[in-house]
Amino acid sequence: MITYHAISEVGGREKNEDNILCFTGHQCSCFAVADGLGGSVRGEEASAFVSNTIKNIVAETAYSRWDTKNIIRVCQSKLLDEKAEGRMGNTLTTLVLLLIRGDTVQWGHVGDSRLYLFKDGKLQQRTYDHSLPQLLVDAGEISEDDIRIHPDRNKLLKVLGQKWRKDDVDVSEIYQCLPEDAFLLCSDGFWENITEDDMEKCLSNAKDVVSWIEEMKIIVAGLGEKKRLDNYTAIGIWNR
């Protein structure tokens, strides 16, 4: 059985530019986190627009024709159209999206909002950031942990609302969801303030998905007290 819990907090900012989508239906479930870029105009409008676009797509009866890659491409196309017509301004957003059909799942993302997959309580994989620090990790110049503190961590190479050099979307293979699998979708304001080791520890201690997310929230908020904490958003999904 799939259970989930979501949080979205303003942190130390004046407004929350993150947006959450949690949709469950008879044929599918859909979860998404979109993080409007603070450096763009009205980033919260971009994240809300993308979230609403996905919701409208998955609510259609013909949803079975859609896949993760196409949904993200439609979000990009519609957002660019809105901007071209002058209705959105310079609005940009990240996106991480998880689709569940029966016992199969697929995910995709643009930007540095992440998905983590945990199997039997251990981190199995995470999405690949479209960011300058991620490239430096790939080149062996910095470590994974250095991404969280790197001065260029907010320099993104690919986002929604900005034309892409290549019309390609990073999506996973179709994955067989097994008992004890756990997923975490989150914005950078969340993962920058908690390590993967602490994610695992909180998962081990948790009696349900609510306690898992809430225990991680305490860590994120605690670390963020010493700085101007960004908006932070997370969705936990359990298959138990």
C-alpha positions as CSV (number, residue, x, y, z in Angstrom):
1,M,0.0,0.0,0.0
2,I,1.3,3.4,-0.9
3,T,1.3,6.1,1.8
4,Y,2.7,9.6,1.7
5,H,3.4,12.7,3.6
6,A,4.3,16.2,2.3
7,I,5.7,19.4,3.8
8,S,6.4,22.8,2.3
9,E,7.9,25.6,4.5
10,V,8.8,29.2,3.8
11,G,12.0,28.9,5.8
12,G,13.7,32.3,6.3
13,R,12.3,33.8,3.1
14,E,9.4,36.2,2.6
15,K,7.4,33.9,0.4
16,N,7.4,30.2,-0.6
17,E,8.3,29.6,-4.2
18,D,8.1,25.8,-3.9
19,N,5.0,23.9,-5.0
20,I,3.8,20.4,-4.2
21,L,1.5,18.0,-6.1
22,C,0.2,14.9,-4.5
23,F,-2.4,13.1,-6.7
24,T,-3.8,9.7,-6.1
25,G,-6.3,7.9,-8.3
26,H,-7.6,4.5,-9.2
27,Q,-5.3,4.0,-12.1
28,C,-2.3,6.1,-11.1
29,S,-0.6,8.3,-8.4
30,C,1.5,11.3,-9.1
31,F,3.9,13.2,-6.9
32,A,5.9,16.3,-7.8
33,V,8.0,19.1,-6.3
34,A,8.6,22.3,-8.3
35,D,11.0,24.9,-7.0
36,G,10.5,28.4,-8.5
37,L,13.9,30.1,-8.9
38,G,14.4,33.0,-6.5
39,G,16.5,34.8,-9.0
40,S,13.7,34.9,-11.6
41,V,10.6,37.1,-11.5
42,R,7.7,35.5,-9.7
43,G,9.2,32.1,-9.4
44,E,6.2,30.9,-7.4
45,E,4.0,31.4,-10.4
46,A,6.2,29.1,-12.5
47,S,6.2,26.3,-10.0
48,A,2.4,26.6,-9.5
49,F,1.9,26.7,-13.2
50,V,3.9,23.5,-13.8
51,S,2.2,21.7,-10.8
52,N,-1.3,22.6,-12.2
53,T,-0.3,21.5,-15.7
54,I,0.7,18.1,-14.4
55,K,-2.4,17.8,-12.3
56,N,-4.6,18.5,-15.3
57,I,-2.8,15.9,-17.4
58,V,-3.0,13.1,-14.9
59,A,-6.6,13.8,-14.1
60,E,-7.6,13.0,-17.7
61,T,-9.1,9.7,-18.5
62,A,-6.6,9.2,-21.3
63,Y,-3.7,9.4,-18.8
64,S,-2.5,5.9,-19.7
65,R,-1.2,7.4,-22.9
66,W,1.2,9.7,-21.1
67,D,4.6,8.9,-19.7
68,T,7.0,10.9,-17.5
69,K,9.1,12.3,-20.3
70,N,6.1,13.6,-22.3
71,I,4.5,15.2,-19.2
72,I,7.7,17.1,-18.5
73,R,8.0,18.2,-22.1
74,V,4.4,19.4,-22.1
75,C,5.2,21.5,-18.9
76,Q,8.2,23.0,-20.7
77,S,6.2,23.8,-23.9
78,K,3.3,25.3,-22.1
79,L,5.5,27.4,-19.8
80,L,7.5,28.7,-22.7
81,D,4.2,29.6,-24.5
82,E,3.0,31.5,-21.5
83,K,6.2,33.5,-21.4
84,A,6.1,34.2,-25.1
85,E,2.6,35.6,-24.8
86,G,3.8,37.9,-22.0
87,R,1.7,36.3,-19.3
88,M,4.4,34.9,-17.0
89,G,7.5,37.2,-17.2
90,N,10.9,35.6,-16.7
91,T,9.6,32.7,-14.6
92,L,11.7,29.6,-14.1
93,T,11.3,26.5,-12.0
94,T,12.9,23.1,-11.3
95,L,10.8,19.9,-11.3
96,V,11.0,16.4,-10.0
97,L,8.1,14.1,-10.8
98,L,7.2,10.5,-9.7
99,L,4.5,8.5,-11.4
100,I,3.1,5.3,-10.0
101,R,0.9,2.8,-11.9
102,G,0.1,-0.3,-10.1
103,D,3.4,-1.7,-8.9
104,T,5.5,0.1,-11.4
105,V,7.1,3.6,-11.0
106,Q,9.0,6.0,-13.2
107,W,10.5,9.4,-12.3
108,G,12.0,12.3,-14.1
109,H,13.5,15.7,-13.3
110,V,14.8,19.0,-14.5
111,G,17.1,21.1,-12.3
112,D,18.4,20.3,-8.8
113,S,15.2,19.2,-7.1
114,R,15.9,15.6,-6.2
115,L,14.4,12.1,-5.9
116,Y,16.0,9.6,-3.6
117,L,15.1,5.9,-3.7
118,F,15.7,3.8,-0.5
119,K,15.5,0.0,-0.6
120,D,15.4,-1.9,2.7
121,G,16.3,1.3,4.5
122,K,19.4,2.0,2.5
123,L,19.9,4.7,-0.2
124,Q,19.9,3.0,-3.6
125,Q,20.1,6.0,-5.9
126,R,19.3,9.7,-6.5
127,T,18.6,11.9,-9.4
128,Y,21.5,13.7,-11.1
129,D,21.5,17.5,-10.5
130,H,21.6,19.7,-13.6
131,S,24.0,22.1,-11.9
132,L,27.6,23.4,-12.1
133,P,28.6,21.7,-8.8
134,Q,27.3,18.3,-10.1
135,L,29.6,18.7,-13.1
136,L,32.5,19.4,-10.8
137,V,31.7,16.2,-8.9
138,D,31.7,14.3,-12.2
139,A,35.1,15.8,-13.0
140,G,36.5,14.7,-9.6
141,E,37.2,18.3,-8.5
142,I,34.8,18.2,-5.5
143,S,33.0,15.6,-3.5
144,E,29.2,14.9,-3.3
145,D,29.1,16.5,0.1
146,D,30.7,19.7,-1.2
147,I,27.7,20.4,-3.4
148,R,25.8,21.5,-0.3
149,I,28.3,24.3,0.5
150,H,29.7,25.2,-2.9
151,P,29.4,28.9,-3.8
152,D,28.0,28.0,-7.2
153,R,25.4,25.5,-6.0
154,N,22.6,27.7,-7.3
155,K,23.9,27.8,-10.8
156,L,21.6,25.5,-12.7
157,L,22.3,24.3,-16.3
158,K,18.8,23.2,-17.1
159,V,15.4,24.4,-15.8
160,L,11.8,24.7,-17.0
161,G,11.0,28.0,-18.6
162,Q,14.3,28.4,-20.3
163,K,15.0,27.0,-23.8
164,W,17.1,23.8,-23.8
165,R,20.1,23.2,-26.0
166,K,18.9,19.6,-26.3
167,D,15.2,18.6,-26.2
168,D,16.0,15.7,-23.8
169,V,14.6,14.9,-20.4
170,D,16.2,12.7,-17.8
171,V,13.8,9.9,-16.8
172,S,14.4,6.6,-15.1
173,E,13.6,3.2,-16.5
174,I,10.3,1.7,-15.6
175,Y,10.9,0.4,-12.1
176,Q,9.2,-2.4,-10.2
177,C,8.2,-1.0,-6.9
178,L,8.8,-3.5,-4.1
179,P,7.7,-3.7,-0.5
180,E,9.8,-1.6,1.8
181,D,10.7,0.8,-1.0
182,A,10.7,4.5,0.1
183,F,11.0,7.6,-2.1
184,L,11.9,11.1,-1.1
185,L,11.2,14.1,-3.5
186,C,12.6,17.4,-2.3
187,S,13.8,20.9,-3.2
188,D,17.3,22.0,-2.7
189,G,16.3,23.9,0.5
190,F,15.6,20.5,2.0
191,W,18.5,18.3,0.8
192,E,21.2,20.9,1.4
193,N,20.4,20.8,5.1
194,I,20.4,17.1,5.7
195,T,22.9,14.4,4.8
196,E,22.0,11.1,3.2
197,D,23.2,9.3,6.3
198,D,20.6,11.2,8.4
199,M,17.9,10.4,5.8
200,E,18.7,6.7,6.4
201,K,18.8,7.1,10.2
202,C,15.4,8.9,10.2
203,L,14.0,6.2,8.0
204,S,15.3,3.5,10.3
205,N,13.7,5.2,13.3
206,A,10.4,6.0,11.6
207,K,7.2,4.0,12.3
208,D,5.4,5.5,9.3
209,V,6.0,8.0,6.5
210,V,4.8,10.9,8.5
211,S,7.3,10.4,11.3
212,W,10.1,9.9,8.7
213,I,9.4,13.3,7.1
214,E,8.8,15.1,10.4
215,E,12.0,13.8,11.9
216,M,14.0,15.0,8.9
217,K,12.2,18.4,9.0
218,I,13.5,18.9,12.5
219,I,17.1,18.4,11.3
220,V,16.6,20.7,8.3
221,A,15.1,23.5,10.4
222,G,17.8,23.1,13.0
223,L,20.7,23.4,10.6
224,G,18.9,26.3,8.9
225,E,18.6,28.4,12.1
226,K,22.2,29.5,11.6
227,K,21.6,30.9,8.1
228,R,18.9,32.4,6.0
229,L,17.1,29.1,5.3
230,D,15.6,28.7,1.9
231,N,12.1,27.4,1.2
232,Y,12.2,23.7,1.9
233,T,9.8,21.1,0.5
234,A,9.6,17.3,0.7
235,I,7.3,14.4,-0.1
236,G,7.9,11.0,1.4
237,I,6.3,8.0,-0.3
238,W,6.3,4.5,1.2
239,N,5.3,1.2,-0.2
240,R,4.5,-0.9,2.8
